[in-house]
């Protein structure tokens, strides 16, 4: 069964309404439902982007920059990996994610790696 990354992002420039926050599903119930259905693989929230490091290797030398890859209002807040039969089903699952109600959830299928 295909695996999908639910990339949880927050955007400091676009605030969710209190109505949306109040209507968001309970995170434990969302997780339990997916886990019980055998579709939840793994996931966790991340520490703030201010505690990140970006690594590049150029001319054989490691370059480390403190902070996220790019300066932006939108940052990665966490991730979940799920199994779904299709992108449409993964989108439906993501729409039930509590963070979709106050932030955003990007859905991407993992590419098959060659054997």
C-alpha positions as CSV (number, residue, x, y, z in Angstrom):
1,X,0.0,0.0,0.0
2,X,1.4,3.4,-0.9
3,X,2.8,5.6,1.9
4,X,2.1,9.3,2.1
5,X,3.8,12.1,4.0
6,X,1.5,14.6,5.7
7,X,3.8,17.6,6.1
8,X,2.3,19.9,8.8
9,X,3.1,23.5,8.2
10,X,2.3,26.7,10.1
11,X,2.1,30.1,8.5
12,X,2.5,33.0,10.8
13,X,1.0,35.4,8.3
14,X,-2.3,33.6,8.0
15,X,-4.2,33.1,11.2
16,X,-6.9,30.6,11.6
17,X,-10.2,31.7,13.0
18,X,-11.3,30.8,16.5
19,X,-14.3,29.0,14.8
20,X,-11.9,26.7,12.9
21,X,-9.7,26.1,15.9
22,X,-12.8,25.1,18.0
23,X,-14.1,22.8,15.2
24,X,-10.9,21.0,14.8
25,X,-11.0,17.2,15.5
26,X,-9.3,15.9,18.6
27,X,-5.7,14.8,17.8
28,X,-5.9,11.7,19.9
29,X,-9.1,10.6,18.3
30,X,-7.7,11.3,14.8
31,X,-4.6,9.3,15.6
32,X,-6.5,6.4,17.2
33,X,-8.8,6.1,14.2
34,X,-5.9,5.8,11.8
35,X,-4.0,3.5,14.0
36,X,-7.0,1.2,14.6
37,X,-7.5,1.1,10.8
38,X,-3.9,0.1,10.3
39,X,-3.1,3.2,8.3
40,X,-0.9,5.1,10.7
41,X,2.9,4.5,10.2
42,X,4.6,7.2,12.3
43,X,4.7,10.9,13.1
44,X,5.8,13.6,15.6
45,X,5.8,17.3,16.0
46,X,9.1,19.2,15.5
47,X,10.9,21.7,17.7
48,X,10.6,25.3,16.5
49,X,12.4,26.2,13.3
50,X,14.6,28.6,15.4
51,X,16.3,25.4,16.8
52,X,17.0,23.9,13.3
53,X,20.2,23.7,11.3
54,X,20.5,23.6,7.5
55,X,23.4,21.6,6.1
56,X,25.0,21.8,2.7
57,X,28.2,20.3,1.3
58,X,30.0,22.4,-1.2
59,X,33.4,21.6,-2.6
60,X,33.7,18.8,-0.1
61,X,33.2,21.1,2.9
62,X,30.2,21.0,5.3
63,X,28.4,24.3,5.6
64,X,26.1,24.6,8.5
65,X,23.6,27.4,8.9
66,X,21.6,27.9,12.0
67,X,17.8,28.0,11.5
68,X,15.5,26.9,8.7
69,X,16.4,26.5,5.0
70,X,14.7,29.7,4.0
71,X,13.3,32.8,5.7
72,X,9.6,32.5,5.4
73,X,6.4,32.9,7.3
74,X,5.6,29.2,6.7
75,X,7.6,26.6,8.6
76,X,7.4,22.8,9.0
77,X,5.9,22.0,12.4
78,X,5.7,18.2,12.2
79,X,5.0,15.2,10.0
80,X,2.9,12.1,9.9
81,X,3.4,9.1,7.6
82,X,0.2,7.2,6.7
83,X,-0.8,4.4,4.3
84,X,-3.6,5.1,1.8
85,X,-5.0,3.4,-1.3
86,X,-4.7,6.7,-3.3
87,X,-3.9,10.4,-3.2
88,X,-7.6,11.1,-2.9
89,X,-7.9,8.9,0.2
90,X,-4.7,10.5,1.7
91,X,-6.2,13.9,1.1
92,X,-9.4,12.8,2.9
93,X,-7.3,11.6,5.8
94,X,-5.3,14.9,5.9
95,X,-8.6,16.9,5.9
96,X,-9.4,15.2,9.2
97,X,-6.0,16.1,10.7
98,X,-6.5,18.6,13.5
99,X,-3.7,20.8,12.2
100,X,-5.5,21.2,8.8
101,X,-8.1,23.3,10.6
102,X,-5.6,25.9,11.9
103,X,-2.5,25.4,9.7
104,X,-1.9,23.4,6.5
105,X,-1.1,19.8,5.6
106,X,0.8,19.0,2.5
107,X,0.2,15.5,1.2
108,X,3.0,13.8,-0.8
109,X,3.4,10.1,-1.8
110,X,6.7,8.5,-1.2
111,X,8.5,7.7,-4.4
112,X,9.4,4.0,-5.0
113,X,13.1,3.4,-4.5
114,X,14.8,1.0,-7.0
115,X,15.7,-2.4,-5.7
